[in-house]
């Protein structure tokens, strides 16, 4: 059993970084990096993945990101997603160049979200989960447009921070927030 892990939200100014760990029970045709899929396709694949896999989510919130830095927080979110699985795989495949500490064999794969179906699946599940979370935050903080940009540093988002200040979900150590 191999688990693929990926994270989303590293470049955002607000909200947590989210990671997903996915063990596919059977192949799913058409999986690729979540950034290459439309929101409609991501939603479709996310539902398909959740029905045909063992998966778990992990996150590091904006306070943890500010406390330790985005790389360490991303690794923490990945580790948490792995620890939240209800099974123990034989090997972990992580998208990128960095890995978290574990006693299980772990390998980083640059571009893994395009190359390894379980990592692609993890990127999709994490992205859909984070987007839903940011939609919820848009109800709490309607001025900021989280429903559109999901916390990424768009011109509009930066203008709203300049006009209204940061919220409790903003990453205080990120350029553009303070």
Secondary structure as UniProt FT lines:
FT   STRAND          2..8
FT   TURN            10..11
FT   STRAND          17..24
FT   TURN            29..30
FT   HELIX           34..36
FT   HELIX           39..51
FT   STRAND          53..60
FT   HELIX           62..68
FT   HELIX           70..83
FT   STRAND          91..95
FT   STRAND          105..109
FT   TURN            110..111
FT   HELIX           112..115
FT   HELIX           117..140
FT   HELIX           142..144
FT   HELIX           146..149
FT   TURN            150..151
FT   HELIX           155..164
FT   TURN            168..169
FT   TURN            172..173
FT   TURN            175..177
//
